[in-house]
C-alpha cells in the first residue's frame, strides 16, 4: 500500500496527553499483558519477511498459533493464504484480515532485529526484503485479536473468519483467495474489517474515511513507434521522443480539463524510455503510467482518454496507420476501496467510546491502493466492509517533524520503523472491538 502524505499537525498535542484513556477497560489491560509475547512475535516476523506469494514460513508459523487457539485452520488458500474459522453459536459472520507479504527493499532502519533476508522477485534483480509497509504489525495485531476473541467466547456469538492474505503488495492476493473459494469453501462474511498502519500521524491514533477510502490503481504501458534515423537529419524521421512527449503533456488534460474537480484523479507517467545514443533518433519510445481514480466511471474516462490521446497525437504527428501507439492496460488492477459509510461510523463510534475522542478521527481519503477492496467487490450486496488506519509514527519523531526538525519516512521507505507496540495494541483492540460490536450475545 502507498501511504497517505497529508500530515495532521492538529492531532499532536491531543495525542501527547492521551496515552491511556481514563476509561481503559479489561480488554485494554489484557492486550497490554499480552504485549511482551506479541512483541517477540513481531520481532521474529520483522526479521523474516517474505515476498508476495512466497509467505511460506510466515503462513505456517501463524497457522500453528491459530490452531492452538482453537480455530479450524486451512492453509494454502490462494497459494499461501490462511483461513481460520471459529463458530460460536448462531449469529453474523465477521471476517478479520491481515496481509503477510514484505517488499523488495533493503532495510536501513538500524533496528537490532532488522531484516537480513535476500530474495529474487519477478524482476529478476536480487534484493533485500523488508516489512517496509508494516504488515508485520498487522499480523501481530491479528494474533493479538485472535487471542482475545478466543478467550472471550462468552462475549460474542456468531462465526469468526480470520484470514491471513498473501500478495497485497502486488494487488493479487485477495483475488487469489476469492478465486480459490474463500466465499464458497468457508462462511461468507456479513462484515469484513481490516486496518493498515499509517506513516503520517502519531502512533496509536485511529483514522478512518467513510465512502471511498483508497483508489482504483491501474498500470498502463504505451509503446510509441517512430521512424528512426540520424539526429542531424530529423526531417527524414518521425521522432518517437517528440511524439511521446506530446502524449505525456496532453495526458495531463485528462485530470485538469476532462475530470470533474470534485472527482479525484491522478495520471502519472512514471517511466519514459527511448533511444541509446546522442545522435540517433530511435524508432520507439516506451511510457509506463499509473492511473488512480475512485469511481468506475472516472476510471473508464481516464483509461479511454489515454488510448484516445495516444492515437490522436500520433495522427497529428503524421504517423501512418501501421505505426499507431500500442496501449496496454494491465488486466489485473486494484479496485478502489469503499468503506460503507453508516457501517464505518457505527464501528468507529464504538472504538471512539473505547479509546477516547482524541484518538479516533476522520481523515482524508487517499489515492493509494489496497486489494482489501476485493472482498466487498466479490459480494457487494452481502458484505459491508471497513479498513481503518492506525498511526505508527513515534510521538517524538512526529513532534520534530511538525517543528521542521525532521522528516517522516513514508510507507515503503527503507527507514520506516513504526512504534510497533502502539500500532499492535491499537490494531488488536480495534479489531476485537469491531468483532464484539458486530457479534453481540443474544442471551
C-alpha positions in Angstrom: 0.0 0.0 0.0 1.1 3.6 -0.7 0.9 5.8 2.3 -1.1 8.9 2.8 1.0 12.1 2.5 -1.1 14.7 4.3 0.1 15.5 7.8 -2.4 16.1 10.6 -0.5 18.6 12.9 -3.5 19.5 14.9 -3.5 16.0 16.4 -0.1 16.1 18.0 -1.0 17.9 21.2 -4.2 15.9 21.8 -2.4 12.6 21.4 0.5 13.5 23.5 -1.7 13.6 26.6 -4.0 10.6 25.8 -1.6 7.7 26.0 -4.1 5.8 28.2 -7.7 6.9 28.5 -9.2 7.1 31.9 -11.9 4.6 30.9 -9.5 1.9 29.8 -11.2 -1.4 30.4 -10.3 -5.0 30.9 -9.7 -5.6 27.2 -7.1 -2.8 27.1 -5.4 -4.3 30.1 -5.5 -7.9 28.7 -3.9 -6.8 25.5 -1.2 -4.9 27.5 -0.5 -8.1 29.4 -0.1 -9.9 26.1 2.3 -7.3 24.6 5.6 -8.8 25.7 4.9 -12.1 23.8 3.3 -10.3 20.9 6.4 -8.1 20.6 8.6 -11.2 20.5 6.4 -12.4 17.6 6.7 -9.0 15.9 10.4 -9.0 16.0 10.5 -12.5 14.5 8.2 -11.5 11.7 10.1 -8.3 11.0 13.4 -10.2 10.8 12.0 -12.8 8.4 9.9 -11.1 5.7 8.8 -12.9 2.6 7.8 -11.6 -0.8 4.4 -11.8 -2.4 3.1 -15.4 -2.7 6.3 -16.6 -1.0 5.0 -16.3 2.5 5.5 -20.0 3.4 7.3 -19.6 6.7 5.0 -16.8 7.8 1.9 -18.7 7.0 3.0 -21.9 8.7 4.1 -20.0 11.9 0.8 -18.1 12.2 -1.4 -21.0 11.2 0.0 -23.0 14.1 -0.8 -20.3 16.5 -4.3 -20.1 15.3 -4.8 -23.9 15.7 -3.6 -23.7 19.3 -6.3 -21.0 19.9 -9.0 -23.4 18.8 -9.6 -22.2 15.3 -10.2 -24.6 12.4 -7.4 -23.7 10.1 -6.9 -24.2 6.4 -3.6 -23.4 4.7 -2.7 -22.8 1.1 -5.8 -20.8 0.2 -4.9 -18.6 -2.8 -1.4 -20.1 -2.8 -0.1 -19.1 0.6 -3.2 -17.7 2.3 -4.5 -19.0 5.7 -8.2 -19.2 6.7 -9.1 -19.7 10.4 -12.7 -20.2 11.4 -14.3 -20.3 14.9 -18.0 -20.9 15.2 -19.6 -19.8 18.4 -23.4 -20.2 18.1 -25.9 -18.5 15.8 -25.1 -15.0 14.6 -23.5 -13.0 11.9 -20.2 -13.9 10.2 -17.4 -11.4 10.7 -14.1 -11.6 8.7 -10.9 -10.0 10.1 -8.0 -9.8 7.7 -4.3 -9.2 7.9 -1.8 -9.1 5.0 1.5 -11.0 5.1 3.9 -10.0 2.4 7.1 -7.9 2.6 8.7 -5.7 -0.1 11.9 -5.9 -2.2 13.6 -3.2 -0.1 17.0 -3.3 1.6 16.3 -2.3 5.3 18.1 0.7 6.7 16.3 1.2 10.0 19.3 0.2 12.2 17.0 -1.9 14.4 18.6 -4.8 16.3 16.2 -7.2 14.6 16.4 -5.6 11.1 15.8 -8.0 8.2 18.8 -9.5 6.5 16.7 -11.6 4.1 17.6 -11.6 0.4 15.4 -12.8 -2.4 14.9 -12.5 -6.2 11.5 -11.2 -7.2 9.8 -11.4 -10.6 12.0 -8.5 -11.8 15.0 -10.9 -11.7 17.0 -8.5 -9.5 18.3 -9.9 -6.3 17.4 -7.6 -3.4 16.9 -7.3 0.3 13.5 -8.0 1.7 11.8 -5.8 4.3 8.5 -5.3 6.0 8.6 -1.7 4.8 4.8 -1.4 4.8 4.2 -2.6 8.3 2.5 -5.9 7.5 4.4 -7.4 10.4 2.4 -5.1 12.8 -0.8 -6.1 11.0 -0.1 -9.9 11.5 0.9 -9.4 15.1 -2.2 -7.4 16.0 -4.2 -10.1 14.2 -2.8 -12.7 16.5 -3.4 -10.4 19.5 -7.0 -10.0 18.4 -7.4 -13.8 17.9 -6.1 -14.5 21.4 -8.6 -12.1 22.9 -11.6 -13.3 20.9 -10.8 -16.9 21.6 -10.6 -16.2 25.3 -13.9 -14.1 25.2 -16.3 -16.6 23.6 -18.9 -15.7 26.3 -18.9 -12.1 24.9 -19.8 -12.8 21.3 -22.0 -15.1 19.2 -21.6 -15.9 15.6 -18.9 -17.1 13.2 -15.5 -15.6 13.2 -13.4 -15.9 10.0 -9.8 -14.7 10.3 -7.8 -14.6 7.1 -4.1 -14.1 6.5 -3.8 -12.8 3.0 -0.8 -13.1 0.7 0.4 -10.7 -2.0 -1.2 -7.4 -1.1 1.8 -5.5 -2.3 1.2 -6.7 -5.9 -2.6 -6.4 -5.6 -3.3 -10.1 -6.4 -3.6 -11.9 -3.0 -7.2 -11.1 -2.2 -8.4 -12.1 -5.6 -6.4 -15.3 -5.4 -8.1 -16.3 -2.1 -11.5 -15.5 -3.6 -10.8 -17.4 -6.7 -9.7 -20.3 -4.5 -13.2 -20.5 -2.9 -12.9 -18.1 0.1 -16.7 -17.4 -0.1 -17.8 -20.9 -1.1 -15.5 -23.2 0.9 -15.8 -21.1 4.0 -18.6 -19.0 5.6 -19.2 -15.8 3.6 -18.9 -12.8 5.8 -21.6 -10.3 6.5 -18.9 -7.9 7.6 -15.2 -7.5 6.7 -12.7 -5.5 8.8 -9.0 -4.7 8.5 -6.5 -2.0 9.4 -3.3 -0.6 8.0 -0.5 1.2 9.8 0.0 4.9 8.8 3.2 6.8 8.4 1.9 10.3 8.6 0.3 10.6 12.0 1.2 9.7 15.6 1.3 6.1 16.9 -1.9 5.0 18.5 -4.2 7.3 16.6 -7.0 5.7 14.6 -8.1 7.3 11.3 -11.0 6.4 9.1 -12.6 7.6 5.8 -16.3 6.9 5.1 -17.0 6.1 1.5 -14.1 5.9 -0.9 -11.0 5.4 1.2 -8.4 4.3 -1.4 -8.3 4.4 -5.2 -8.5 2.2 -8.2 -5.0 1.5 -9.3 -4.3 0.8 -13.0 -1.0 0.3 -14.8 -0.8 1.3 -18.4 2.1 0.8 -20.9 2.3 2.7 -24.1 4.7 1.7 -26.9 5.2 4.7 -29.2 6.6 3.6 -32.6 8.7 6.0 -34.7 10.8 6.1 -37.8 14.3 6.3 -36.7 17.3 7.9 -38.3 20.3 10.3 -37.8 19.9 13.0 -35.3 21.3 15.5 -37.8 18.6 14.9 -40.3 15.3 14.8 -38.2 13.2 15.7 -41.3 13.8 12.1 -42.6 12.4 10.6 -39.4 9.3 10.5 -37.3 10.7 11.1 -33.8 9.0 9.0 -31.1 10.6 11.0 -28.3 8.8 14.2 -29.6 5.6 12.2 -30.1 5.8 10.5 -26.7 6.5 13.9 -25.1 3.4 15.3 -26.7 1.4 12.4 -25.3 2.7 12.9 -21.8 1.8 16.6 -21.9 -1.7 16.0 -23.3 -2.4 13.3 -20.8 -2.4 16.0 -18.0 -5.6 17.4 -19.5 -7.5 14.3 -18.6 -7.4 15.4 -15.0 -7.3 19.2 -15.5 -9.9 19.5 -18.2 -11.9 16.3 -18.5 -12.4 15.1 -15.0 -14.7 16.9 -12.5 -12.6 18.9 -10.0 -14.8 17.2 -7.4 -13.8 13.7 -8.6 -10.2 13.0 -7.6 -8.0 11.5 -10.4 -4.3 11.0 -11.0 -2.4 10.2 -14.2 1.4 9.9 -13.5 3.9 8.9 -16.2 6.5 7.1 -14.0 8.8 5.9 -16.8 9.9 7.3 -20.2 12.5 5.3 -22.1 13.8 5.9 -25.7 17.0 5.6 -27.6 20.6 4.8 -26.6 22.8 7.5 -28.2 23.0 11.3 -28.6 22.8 11.5 -32.4 20.4 8.7 -33.1 16.6 9.2 -33.3 15.2 5.9 -32.1 12.4 4.0 -33.7 10.5 3.5 -30.4 9.7 5.1 -27.1 8.0 3.5 -24.1 5.9 5.0 -21.4 4.7 3.5 -18.1 1.8 5.1 -16.4 -0.1 4.8 -13.1 -3.7 5.8 -13.1 -5.7 6.5 -10.0 -9.4 7.1 -9.6 -12.3 6.3 -7.2 -15.5 5.6 -9.2 -15.8 3.1 -12.1 -17.0 5.9 -14.3 -13.9 8.0 -13.6 -11.7 5.0 -14.2 -13.3 4.5 -17.6 -12.9 8.1 -18.5 -9.2 8.1 -17.8 -8.4 4.8 -19.5 -10.4 5.6 -22.6 -8.8 9.0 -22.7 -5.3 7.7 -22.6 -6.0 5.5 -25.7 -7.7 8.3 -27.5 -4.9 10.8 -26.8 -2.1 8.4 -27.8 -3.8 7.8 -31.1 -4.8 11.4 -31.7 -1.2 12.7 -31.1 0.2 10.1 -33.4 -2.2 11.2 -36.2 -1.3 14.8 -35.6 2.4 13.9 -35.9 1.8 12.3 -39.3 2.3 8.7 -38.3 0.9 6.1 -40.7 -1.9 3.8 -39.6 0.5 0.9 -39.1 2.6 3.0 -36.7 0.0 3.9 -34.2 0.9 3.7 -30.5 0.1 0.4 -28.7 -1.7 1.0 -25.4 -1.7 -2.0 -23.0 -3.8 -1.7 -19.8 -3.0 -4.4 -17.3 -6.0 -6.7 -16.9 -5.4 -7.2 -13.2 -5.9 -3.9 -11.3 -6.6 -2.9 -7.7 -10.2 -1.7 -7.3 -11.0 1.3 -5.2 -11.7 0.5 -1.5 -15.1 1.7 -0.3 -16.0 1.9 3.4 -19.7 1.6 3.8 -20.4 5.0 5.5 -23.1 4.0 8.0 -21.3 0.9 9.0 -18.0 2.8 9.3 -19.4 5.5 11.5 -21.0 2.8 13.7 -17.8 0.9 14.2 -15.8 4.0 14.7 -18.2 5.3 17.3 -17.7 2.1 19.3 -14.0 2.5 19.0 -14.2 6.1 20.0 -16.0 5.2 23.1 -13.3 2.7 23.9 -10.2 4.8 23.0 -11.4 8.3 23.5 -12.4 11.1 21.1 -8.8 12.4 20.7 -7.6 9.1 19.3 -10.3 8.4 16.7 -10.7 10.9 13.9 -12.0 11.1 10.3 -9.1 11.7 7.9 -9.0 12.4 4.2 -9.2 9.6 1.7 -6.1 8.9 -0.4 -5.1 7.8 -3.9 -3.1 4.8 -2.7 -4.4 1.3 -3.4 -5.3 -1.7 -1.2 -6.7 -5.0 -2.5 -8.8 -5.4 0.6 -11.4 -3.8 -1.7 -11.8 -7.2 -3.5 -13.6 -8.7 -0.5 -16.6 -6.3 -0.8 -16.5 -6.3 -4.6 -16.9 -10.0 -4.7 -20.3 -9.7 -2.9 -21.3 -6.1 -2.8 -24.9 -6.8 -1.7 -23.9 -9.1 1.1 -20.7 -7.7 2.6 -20.2 -4.5 4.5 -16.5 -3.6 4.8 -14.2 -1.2 6.6 -10.5 -0.6 6.6 -9.1 1.9 9.1 -5.7 3.4 9.8 -3.5 3.1 12.9 -0.9 5.7 13.2 2.7 4.4 13.6 4.9 7.5 13.8 6.8 7.6 17.2 5.5 10.7 19.0 8.9 12.3 19.4 9.7 12.0 15.7 6.2 13.4 14.9 6.8 16.4 17.1 10.2 17.0 15.5 8.7 16.8 12.0 6.0 19.3 12.9 8.7 21.6 14.2 10.6 21.3 10.9 13.5 19.5 12.6 13.0 16.1 11.0 11.2 14.4 8.0 9.0 11.4 8.2 9.8 8.3 6.2 6.8 7.0 4.2 5.5 3.5 4.0 7.8 1.5 1.6 10.8 3.5 2.8 13.8 1.5 3.9 13.8 3.7 7.1 10.2 3.0 8.1 10.3 1.9 11.8 6.9 2.4 13.4 6.2 2.5 17.1 5.2 -1.1 16.7 4.0 -1.6 20.3 1.4 1.1 19.9 0.3 0.0 16.4 -0.1 -3.6 17.5 -2.0 -2.8 20.7 -4.3 -0.3 19.0 -4.9 -2.5 15.9 -5.7 -5.5 18.1 -8.1 -3.5 20.2 -9.7 -2.0 17.2 -10.4 -5.4 15.6 -11.6 -7.0 18.8 -13.9 -4.0 19.5 -15.4 -4.3 16.0 -16.0 -8.0 16.3 -17.6 -7.7 19.7 -19.8 -4.9 18.5 -20.9 -6.9 15.4 -21.5 -10.2 17.2 -23.3 -9.4 20.4 -24.6 -12.3 22.5 -28.3 -12.9 22.2 -28.9 -14.2 25.7 
